[in-house]
Amino acid sequence: MALISYADSALSILPPVAAIGLAIVTRRVLLSLGLGILLGIVMLADFAPSVILSELTSRAAGLVWDGDGFASWNLYTLGFLMTMGILMALISVSGGTRAFAQWARRRIRDRRDAQLMTLFLGAVIFIDDYFNALLVGNVARPVTDQYGISREKLAYCIDSTSAPVCVISPISTWGAYIMSLLAALLASHGLTEITALSLFAQMIPFNLYALTALALLLCVVYLRLDIGPMAAAERRAQAGQLWDAQKGTPAGEDLGLEQARSGTVLNLAGPLVLLVSLVVGLMLFSGDMALEAAGEPFALIAALENADGAWSMATAGSITIVITALGMIAQGVSPALIGRALLKGMHSMLPAVYILLMAWSIAGVIADLETGKYLAGLASESLPQPLLPALVFLISAAAAFSTGTSYGTFAIMLPIAANMALALEPALLVPALSAALAGGVFGDHCSPISDTTILSSTGSACHHMDHVATQLPYAVMAAGLALAGYLVLGFTGSVAAGLLISCLGLMVLVGLLRRREGGEDHYQTEGA
């Protein structure tokens, strides 16, 4: 029996809205995602019990088996998640975490510096958003913990540097993916006078949400503009409670294993440098192998576009674990303690694995409901030309929020944005394409069912819904600034005018928030 299509029906948004709404109200993410999946499958099956049972079974199996073989991307991604849990447990047992915290304490003066360090790491580790979220969170957490910075604040710093940096960086998995979509668009419209890389570079200053989100994050950290749920989380953290203990221990939290007294900073820095080097090297290797199989010469962007990122990260993580464990044995750490670290490291990641599996499942259901196509179709109505960038931004944001995926939103919205711009005013092509990317990142930032939101909370050892609640006000403010810029850009045709309005809006917003806080600098120079 064929599944029912909801591409032209507002009912297509019902399962994601139900899942997101339940998650916000009940704060029980797995239950909410499960009910959203079930509702979507019931709709797709047109309430036929046999089809519902068949779909539930096939979709569960599809998480590990895609019909022709193992679902390698899913399995490698989960493998990388588990290897990160194991690796950080090994680093902790080796004494590297404690040594790094002591080293940083002598060099980082206060809470502001600890957060700026996190922003710096998030900005420079831009090869992949998954990699960024897990690595930066685990590296920065010992330092931010010392200064009484809440896990929610750490998660916000991670999430608001990973995707915004990746989406404007051509040398990243995001950049390679976006350029592959742009290349197809240029070919389909016969635009041969510009390359995908050149078009991507032109789009960077038009990606107003990425730029305003990064600028606002810097202001929040430097001036401590803590508002709403974030302010409450920061007050709780400075009182000695880094996360809400009433909700249990979050995924990725410290495992309570004994730590070697002989540990040095090298016990942390060595494995992480090795991991980063291996990830980059293996990505380029896998991309080169794909190019060679296609008879094409090596090129950096092309290699990244064809790289197997999930395999590279999982393989790099496994190699790093083996080398780190051997180094710890040479250091004098007992094999029994290393074994306990392996088990506890894997166990610490299980909550994130469960949520990620459910998020992938509901993403598949939403894709079959064609929710994204329905939302994107709302943008195809006739509209005044100057409103095009702003409308594309809003529709992309709604699609990413509902589906929990930026990549899927880009695939749907970039062709629609290109078609609309070329039909209305070709000069708006670059702004419209950029607005599609910007909206996709904004919606992803706000969505409780987004995989990057899940991994940012895991990397920072923060409760998932607490991260969503505390980041949401800042994401909405950055989106408001971007929307104002897109409206001005649409009416003036000037990216400078759009950027200027967004910058002026940011200055006004920061001034209002500072006035609300009384203009005081709350940072203390001593650690927590």
Summary of the structure (lengths in Angstrom):
residues: 528
radius of gyration: 23.0
end to end distance: 61.2
largest distance: 70.9
contacts: 1964
relative contact order: 0.16
helix: 77%
strand: 0%
